[in-house]
């Protein structure tokens, strides 16, 4: 049962990654590019957890597990740029200021530093079994909550409120709220399926939002202030 959940999540994220890539190729933007990265990382994460029991404990599974932790550290905060870009494209001009553009990269860098400390520098892989799954979890001792993930989620939530207000589309907000609830509720309360589908639901909500933003009238902003280099290619 647990293996099936991870297989379904991996397949769902892979489908969303393909759709996100197609949307990016249709309209190149920084927000659409950054949308892809965390989704692609979670495809690998779910797939390796699902295949862990078949691969077996040992150096092969350890080697395949390294990208799981590195991907979370480097790519999860990328949705900060997605959220801010979506808000600007929705019509919130304040999100296109130079201070906001510099600030998003600084915040991304801070999240990557904390994520790298937690998931790479202090990484201590420990085998775990659960409901037929075999995977390596991080038994490291870096103190405190996952600051990078928390900051990213707060930024996306704030931007989602703006997008909802300006476009009348609540999907980004609902996806972020679902992920927040899935992250904070203990698994014994939320249930295994609910607790492990937060990233999938949030990714779906962001892909839907990108699609809807592309469908907006031509009066919508053509590109984001920090993405001119993409438009030139």
C-alpha positions in Angstrom: 0.0 0.0 0.0 2.7 2.5 1.0 4.8 1.6 -2.1 1.8 2.2 -4.3 1.4 5.7 -2.8 4.9 6.6 -3.7 4.6 5.1 -7.2 1.5 7.1 -7.8 3.2 10.3 -6.4 6.2 9.7 -8.6 4.1 9.2 -11.7 2.0 12.2 -10.9 5.0 14.4 -10.4 6.6 13.1 -13.6 3.4 14.0 -15.5 3.4 17.5 -13.9 7.1 17.9 -14.8 6.4 17.2 -18.4 3.4 19.6 -18.5 5.5 22.3 -16.7 8.3 21.9 -19.3 5.9 22.3 -22.1 4.4 25.4 -20.5 7.9 26.8 -20.1 8.8 26.2 -23.7 5.5 27.9 -24.7 6.3 31.0 -22.7 9.8 31.2 -21.2 9.8 32.9 -17.8 11.9 32.6 -14.7 8.8 31.6 -12.6 8.0 28.8 -15.0 11.6 27.6 -15.1 11.8 27.5 -11.3 8.5 25.7 -11.2 10.1 22.7 -12.9 13.1 22.2 -10.6 11.4 21.1 -7.3 8.9 18.9 -9.2 11.8 17.1 -11.0 13.6 16.6 -7.7 10.5 15.1 -6.1 10.1 12.6 -9.0 13.4 11.1 -8.1 12.7 11.3 -4.4 9.4 9.3 -4.7 10.8 6.9 -7.2 13.8 5.9 -5.1 11.7 5.5 -2.0 9.2 3.3 -4.0 12.1 1.2 -5.4 14.1 0.9 -2.2 12.8 -2.5 -1.1 13.5 -3.9 -4.6 17.1 -2.4 -4.7 17.9 -3.5 -1.1 19.9 -1.9 1.7 23.5 -1.1 0.8 25.8 1.1 -1.2 23.6 1.2 -4.3 20.6 2.5 -2.5 22.9 4.9 -0.6 24.3 6.3 -3.8 20.8 6.7 -5.3 19.6 8.4 -2.2 22.2 11.2 -2.2 20.4 13.1 -5.0 17.2 13.0 -2.9 18.8 15.1 -0.2 20.8 17.3 -2.5 17.7 18.0 -4.6 15.6 19.1 -1.6 18.4 21.4 -0.4 19.0 23.1 -3.8 15.7 23.0 -5.6 12.8 23.2 -3.1 13.4 26.9 -2.4 13.1 27.7 -6.1 9.4 28.0 -5.7 10.2 31.4 -4.0 10.9 32.8 -7.5 7.8 31.0 -8.9 5.6 32.6 -6.3 7.0 36.1 -6.7 6.9 35.8 -10.5 3.3 34.7 -10.5 2.3 37.6 -8.3 4.0 40.1 -10.6 2.5 38.5 -13.7 -0.9 38.6 -12.0 -0.6 42.4 -11.9 1.1 43.2 -8.5 3.7 45.8 -9.8 5.4 46.0 -6.4 6.8 42.5 -7.0 8.8 43.8 -9.9 10.9 46.3 -8.0 14.6 45.9 -8.0 14.5 45.4 -4.2 12.1 42.5 -4.6 14.1 40.9 -7.4 17.3 41.1 -5.4 15.5 40.0 -2.2 14.1 36.9 -3.8 17.6 35.7 -4.7 19.0 36.5 -1.3 16.1 34.6 0.4 16.7 31.7 -2.0 20.4 31.7 -1.1 19.6 31.7 2.6 17.2 28.8 2.2 19.8 26.8 0.2 22.4 27.4 3.0 20.0 26.1 5.7 18.9 23.2 3.4 22.5 22.3 2.6 23.4 22.3 6.3 20.5 20.1 7.2 20.3 17.8 4.2 24.0 17.5 3.1 26.5 18.7 5.6 24.8 17.1 8.6 23.4 14.3 6.6 23.6 10.9 8.3 21.8 8.3 6.3 20.0 5.7 8.3 17.9 2.8 6.8 14.2 2.8 7.7 11.4 0.4 6.9 7.7 1.2 6.9 4.7 -0.6 5.4 6.9 -2.5 2.9 9.1 0.5 2.1 12.9 0.6 2.5 14.6 3.9 2.3 17.3 6.0 3.9 16.3 8.9 6.1 18.4 11.7 7.6 19.3 10.9 11.2 21.6 14.0 11.3 21.6 16.3 14.3 21.3 19.8 12.7 19.1 21.7 15.2 15.8 23.5 14.5 13.0 23.2 12.0 13.5 23.0 8.2 13.9 26.7 7.8 14.3 26.6 4.0 11.1 24.8 3.4 9.2 26.9 5.9 10.4 30.2 4.3 9.6 29.0 0.8 6.1 28.0 1.9 5.4 31.3 3.6 6.5 33.2 0.5 4.3 31.1 -1.8 1.3 31.5 0.6 1.7 35.3 0.6 2.1 35.4 -3.1 -0.9 33.1 -3.5 -3.2 35.5 -1.7 -2.1 38.2 -4.1 -2.7 36.0 -7.1 -6.1 35.0 -5.8 -7.1 38.6 -5.3 -6.0 39.8 -8.7 -7.0 36.8 -10.9 -9.8 35.3 -8.9 -8.0 32.0 -9.1 -7.7 30.3 -5.6 -5.7 27.2 -6.8 -2.2 28.3 -5.8 -3.5 29.3 -2.4 -5.4 26.0 -1.8 -2.4 24.0 -2.9 0.0 25.8 -0.5 -2.5 25.5 2.4 -2.8 21.8 1.7 0.9 21.4 1.8 1.2 23.4 5.0 -1.5 21.2 6.7 0.2 18.0 5.4 3.5 19.2 6.7 2.5 20.2 10.2 -0.1 17.5 11.1 1.4 14.3 12.6 1.1 11.4 10.3 -0.9 9.4 12.8 -3.5 12.2 12.6 -3.3 13.1 8.9 -2.9 9.6 7.6 -0.1 8.3 5.4 -1.7 9.2 2.1 -2.6 12.8 3.1 0.8 13.4 4.7 2.7 12.2 1.7 0.8 14.0 -1.1 1.4 17.6 0.0 4.1 18.3 -2.5 2.1 16.7 -5.3 -1.0 18.8 -4.6 1.0 22.0 -4.3 2.9 21.2 -7.6 -0.4 20.6 -9.3 -1.8 24.0 -8.0 1.3 25.8 -9.3 1.2 24.2 -12.7 -2.5 25.1 -13.0 -1.7 28.6 -12.0 1.1 28.9 -14.7 -1.4 27.6 -17.3 -4.1 30.1 -16.2 -1.6 33.0 -16.2 -0.6 32.1 -19.8 -4.2 32.3 -20.8 -4.7 35.8 -19.4 -5.4 38.7 -21.9 -2.4 40.2 -23.8 -2.5 43.2 -21.4 -0.8 41.0 -18.8 2.9 41.6 -18.3 5.0 40.0 -21.1 7.9 39.1 -18.9 9.3 39.3 -15.4 11.9 42.0 -14.6 14.6 39.4 -13.8 14.0 37.1 -16.8 15.0 39.3 -19.8 17.9 36.9 -20.5 15.4 34.1 -21.1 13.4 36.2 -23.5 16.6 36.9 -25.5 17.2 33.2 -26.2 
